[in-house]
Amino acid sequence: MAVGVLLVTHEGIGTAMIAVASRLLRKLPLQAVVFEVPFDADPATLLPQASAALRRADAGDGVLVLTDLYGASPANLAQQLAHLGTPVRRVSALSLPMLLRVMNYAEQGLDDLPAVAAAGTRNGAIVDDA
């Protein structure tokens, strides 16, 4: 068994992230599911669909939920998912370096992957003075 990954993002972001990661890595080592929140949607009505996405992402050892913007509708929806019974850890500020780092540390458990994810975003931000 392994940890699953669920991207809960604004429209277009999660799908694009998974597409690029899949192209770069050829095969994603962790089960990855995308749930995108439409800009005009009522987040209160999306919980059943997001819950179904969470169940699809669960590969047996819980789900790492990655969101794009803390405090926005996708992150708030992810917070609700954390209370449905499936073991969940959440990390916001989704970036491509974060997603790639998580995929490259696929052997890590659910309790360790949030730090791995955060390090991916931190270490992926480079100020190039050239």
N, C-alpha and C positions, 0 to 999 in steps of 0.2 A: 504494500500500500504506500501511498504518497500523499503529500499535501496538494490540494488543488488550488488554483488561482482564479479569482473572479475580479474582473475589471468593471467597476461601476463608475461610469463617466458621463459627461455631457455627450450629446450626439456627435458621432464621427471620430471621437478621440480613441476610444477603446479598440474599435475595429481597425483603425490605422496602426495603432501600436502593435497589435497582434500580427497584422499582416507584415510589418517590417521585421519584427522579431522572428517570425516564421521564415522569412526570406533569408535573414542573416544566419540563423541557427540550423536551417534546413528542417529540423524536427524539434518541436518544443518538448523538453523532457518532463514537463508537468502538464497535467490537464488544465487547460485555460479556457474560460468562458467569458464572454463580454455581455454586459447589460448596460445599454446606453439609455439615458434619461432624455427624452425629447424636451426641447426648450419650452414648449407650450403645454406640457403634461402637468397634471395634478399629482404631485409626488405621493399623496396619501392613497391614491388608487393603484399605485405601482407595486406595492408590497407583495401581493400574490405572485406576480410575474418575476420579481426580483428573487423571491424565495425559491421559485422553480429553477432559476439560473444558479442559485447557491447550491441546490441539490445536484444539479448537473455537474457543477465544478467539484463537488466533494468526491475525492478519490479514496476516501477511507480514513485519512488522518487529519481532517479539518480543512479549512479554507483560508487562504491569505487573500483578503479583500483589498484591492488597490483602487484608490479614488483619485481623481484629478485635482480637486480643489476643496480643501478643508472648509466646512461650514456651508458649502453649497448643497443643492438638492441631492446630487449623487452621494455625497459623503453623509448627509443626514439619513438617506435611505439605507446606506451601508450600516449605519449605527443601529437602525432597527433590525437589520438582518442578524446582528450579533446577539440578539436576544431570542432567537427562534429554536435554540437547542443544538445546532451544529457548532462544533468548536470553530471559532472565528478570531482572527487577528486582523486589524485594519491599519493601513498606512496610507496617508494622503501625499499629494505632490507627485503623482505619477509622472515618470519620465521614461524615455527609452533606456537610458542607462540603468534605471531602477529595475525595469522589467527584465532586461538582459542579465543583470546580476542575479536576480531571483532564479532565473532559468539556469544559470551557470552554477548555482548552489542548490540544485534540486534535491540533494541528499539531506539537506538540513530539515529539521523538524519545524512544526508550526510555531513553537516558542522562540526559535532562533531566526526565522526568516524575516520578521519585521526589521530587525537591526541590519540584516543583509540588504534589504530593500532600501532602507534609509541611507546606508553607506553608498549604494549605487547612485542615488541622486546627488548626495554630497560630493562624492569623488568624481562624478560625471560633470560637475560644474567647474569649468576651467576658464580663468580670465586670461585671455591671450592678448598681451600688450603689443604684439607685433604690428 
